Amino acid sequence: MVPCALEPESWESQSPSVGARSQYPSEGLLCPGINQSPSFSGQLVGTEDALLQQLADSMLKEDCASELKVHLAQSLPLPSNVNRPRIDLIVFVVNLHSKYSLQNVEESLHHVDATFFLGKVGFLATGARKESHCSIHRNTVLKLAQAYRSPLLFCDLEVESFRATMAQRLVRMLLVCAGHVPGVSALNLLSLMRSSENPFLEDL
């Protein structure tokens, strides 16, 4: 096992056009590519720059047999003036203390190719443990995840131990979505996560 040594990349995301195929769609959709290498890539999207950076750093500390790359963006679409990577999993991070955070995610979802919603999109809500400070109800994010038939995770990213555990979970999800776990696909993973008692909700 070797450490995932690649550094996270931060991108400003104000420019149109984004994709990860050899030919990018003119509409600026974020599209999955074909993984033909031992590497795998995740995209974190959210307005909380510091928390996303800390989560990415925690993910990169995980040991894995493949090279991991984590990309950060405040919103989608991504800029057109950078090398657009293949993305295996997109995680939209919603801060329950910020209505703007939710609005930003809702708008960014329009720039994601529909094929991503076959198990390669997840939602992560943070801040639920301080309910008195929440301006977004948990059920609002739950309904959003259900609308896109994607899993929803809850984690207080400000707590280091919780963040480390969530990083491990996201890396495992990434490995599956990238096709590095024999016999398990992204759709299999989505089905397993839905089969729990509360199919879209995992709390940490």
N, C-alpha and C positions, 0 to 999 in steps of 0.2 A: 504493500500500500504506500502510495506517495502522497504528500500534501498537495492540496489544491492551491497552486502558487500564484495564479494570475490575480492581478489587482482588479478591484471593481472600477468600472468606468462611469463617470457622471456626464450626462448630456443635458444641455438645454433643449427643450422640446417645443420651440415656438414655430419652427419652419414646417412647411407642408411636405408631404411625400415620405413614406417609410415602408420598408419591406425587407425580406430576408431571402428572396429568391434571386436567381440569376437575372431575371427581368422583373422589375418592380411595378406593381400596379399604379396607374396614374392617379388613382383616387387617394393614394397615401395610406393604404391599409397596412397594418403590421401583419405579415404572413409567415407561417412556419416554413422552414426549409427542410431538406433531407439530411439527416445526420449520417455522414459517411466517415466520421473521424471519431477517435476516442474521447473527444472533448464534448462538453455539454454546457449550455448557456441558459441563464435565467434573466428575466426582465422584471425589475421591481418598479412599480409606478405609484407615485403618491407625492403629496405636497410636503411631507415631513422629511426634509433633506437629511437632517442629522440622524433620525431614527432609521431611515433607509440605509444610510451609510454604515451605521452600527450593525444592522442586520446583515448587510452584505459582508462586512468584515467577519462576523461570526460564521457565516456560511463558508467563507474561504478558509477558515481554520479547520474545517472538517477534512478528515483523511478520506481519500477516495482513489480508486484505480484509474480514474479518468481526470482530465484537466477541466476544471470548473471556471467559468467566467460569469460574472454577475454584472449586469448593466442597470444603471439607475436613470430614471427620467421623472420629472415632475408631472408630465402629462404626455399624451399622444395627440398628434403624430410626432414621430422623432424627426430630427432635422435631416435635410437631404444632403448636407455637406460632410457626412461621415460615412465610413464603411458600415453598412448595415449588416449585422450579424444574423446567423441562423439563431432562432429563439426556440427553445424547447418547452418553456413554461413561462407564462406571464402571471405575476401576482399583483393584484391591485390592492393597495394599502389604504384603508379608510380610518381616519382619526375621528372617533366618536365625539370629540370635543369641538369639531369644526364642520360646519355645514358646507363651507367652501371645499373641504377635502372630499366630501361626498359628491358635490356637484362636478368637481374636477374628474373624478373617476367615471361618473355617468357620461360625461362628454367624451372622455378618452375611449370608452368602450366602442364608440362608433367607428373608430379607426383600427379595429381588430378584425382580421379575416374570420369569416364564419367557421372555417375548419378548426380554428383554435378552440372553439367551444365543444369539441369532442374530447374533452379531458385535459386540455392544456392551458386552462385558465383557472385561477383560484382567487378568492377574496380573503383578505386578512384585515380584521378590525382590531384596533388598539384603543386603549383608554376605557374599557368597559368597567374596570374595577373602581373607577372614580365616578360613580353614577351621578353624583350631585353636580359634576362638571359637564356631563354629557348634554350636547345639544342635538344629538341624533340618537333615536331609539334603536336598540339592537335589532328589533323586528324590521326596521326600515332596510338595514343592510341585508338581513336574512331574505327579505322579499326580492331584493336586487339579485342576490345569488341564485335564488330559485328561478327568477325570470330568465337567467342565462344558464340555468341548469349546471351550475358550477359549485364546488365546495366552498364553504365559508369557515375560516379559522378565527378564533379569538385569542389574542395574546397581548399582554401588557409589555410592549417592547421597551419600555423604560426600565424594566427590571432585568438585570443582566442574566440571571439564571433562566428566566422564562424565555428571553431572547435566544439564548444558546440552545435551548430545547427546540424552539420553533425553527431555528436555523438547521438543526439536524433533520427535522421533519421535511423541510422544504428541499433539502439536498436529496433526501430519499425520493421525494416526489419527482424531482428533476431527473434523477437516474432512470426512473420508470418512463417518464415522458420522452427521454432521449433514446429509449430503446436499449438501455444498458443492463436491464434486468430480464434475463431469458424467461419467456413464457408469460410475461406480464406486460400489458400495454397500457397506454394512458386511459383508454376506455375501461379496461379492467379495474384500474385504480379508482376511477370515478365511481364505478359500480360498487366497489368495496366500501368507499366512503359514504355512499348513499344507503348502504344496507344497515347502518347503525340505527339505534332507536331514534335519534334526531339526525336525519340524514345530511343536513347541510351545516350542522353546528358542532364544532369541536372547540372546547374551551381550554385555555391555558393561563 
